[in-house]
Amino acid sequence: MKSTDFIDYYNKVYSKPYDSSRWDPIYQEVGSHLYGRKILELGCGVGPLCQFRNDWKDYVGVDISEAGIKGARNDFPDLTFHLIDIEKPFLYPDYDIIVCIEVFEHVDFKRVISHLNPVEIIFSLPNYASHSHLWFPAGTKELHRAFDPLIDFDIIHTLEVNEVKKIWTCKGVIKG
Ligand SMILES: C[S@@+](CC[C@H](N)C(=O)[O-])C[C@H]1O[C@@H](n2cnc3c(N)ncnc32)[C@H](O)[C@@H]1O
């Protein structure tokens, strides 16, 4: 999928009511690590994680989809959202933890991580293909092979979508 097709795809997805409830166990797990933190969320979409906020110190969500950012601003008017392409360098706000849920399979994750400060990160990834996935780690070996050079991390949660499909949630620190 070309990146312009990808933006159109997500603009269409977010132009209709978006039901993210199947991913609630991921948001709950991620949310439980964010108390009192200054959060930068990459690829926030319409902001479903924000339903689970719990005394966050600060939060900024960024996404490349205009419809996603519009929906997030509408549902969470007290939080900050920016229309940004995370594959390009940009001036990130002050943050002490990065969250990135179901995004690294859609982008050049090495390039994205190269723009980030060496802080804590929580990210999730599926182990299965989809037309919008550029790449996916089929097993934990592939997951570690891809991210070990960039992040010291452990898997903290596994969502079994069905007998074969899984989503791993990982927590670690970006290597400086
Ligand atoms: C599977 S969705 C996940 C959205 C959100 N994290 C959630 O849990 O619903 C992937 C998101 O990544 C965003 N995205 C993809 N490429 C991007 C890029 N280069 N810069 C910023 N956001 C991007 C898409 O617009 C989309 O909102």
The ligand as a MOL file (V3000), in Angstrom:
LIG
                    3D

  0  0  0     0  0            999 V3000
M  V30 BEGIN CTAB
M  V30 COUNTS 27 29 0 0 0
M  V30 BEGIN ATOM
M  V30 1 C -3.9930 0.5440 13.3530 0
M  V30 2 S -4.1290 2.3070 13.5290 0 CHG=1
M  V30 3 C -3.8980 2.4570 15.2980 0
M  V30 4 C -4.4470 3.7550 15.8220 0
M  V30 5 C -4.4840 3.8900 17.3510 0
M  V30 6 N -3.1540 3.7330 17.9340 0
M  V30 7 C -5.4640 2.9220 17.9560 0
M  V30 8 O -5.0860 2.1860 18.8790 0
M  V30 9 O -6.6340 2.9300 17.5150 0 CHG=-1
M  V30 10 C -2.5970 2.9250 12.8540 0
M  V30 11 C -2.4870 4.4430 12.9480 0
M  V30 12 O -1.1890 4.8610 12.5290 0
M  V30 13 C -1.3460 6.0990 11.8490 0
M  V30 14 N -0.1530 6.3190 11.0130 0
M  V30 15 C 0.3080 5.5320 10.0220 0
M  V30 16 N 1.4040 6.0620 9.4510 0
M  V30 17 C 1.6520 7.2040 10.1250 0
M  V30 18 C 2.6570 8.2050 9.9970 0
M  V30 19 N 3.6100 8.1260 9.0710 0
M  V30 20 N 2.6220 9.2530 10.8530 0
M  V30 21 C 1.6530 9.3400 11.8030 0
M  V30 22 N 0.6700 8.4330 11.9580 0
M  V30 23 C 0.6650 7.3770 11.1260 0
M  V30 24 C -2.6330 5.8770 11.0350 0
M  V30 25 O -3.1890 7.0700 10.5480 0
M  V30 26 C -3.5000 5.1810 12.0870 0
M  V30 27 O -4.2250 6.0910 12.8660 0
M  V30 END ATOM
M  V30 BEGIN BOND
M  V30 1 1 1 2
M  V30 2 1 2 3
M  V30 3 1 2 10
M  V30 4 1 3 4
M  V30 5 1 4 5
M  V30 6 1 5 6
M  V30 7 1 5 7
M  V30 8 2 7 8
M  V30 9 1 7 9
M  V30 10 1 10 11
M  V30 11 1 11 12
M  V30 12 1 11 26
M  V30 13 1 12 13
M  V30 14 1 13 14
M  V30 15 1 13 24
M  V30 16 1 14 15
M  V30 17 1 14 23
M  V30 18 2 15 16
M  V30 19 1 16 17
M  V30 20 1 17 18
M  V30 21 2 17 23
M  V30 22 1 18 19
M  V30 23 2 18 20
M  V30 24 1 20 21
M  V30 25 2 21 22
M  V30 26 1 22 23
M  V30 27 1 24 25
M  V30 28 1 24 26
M  V30 29 1 26 27
M  V30 END BOND
M  V30 END CTAB
M  END
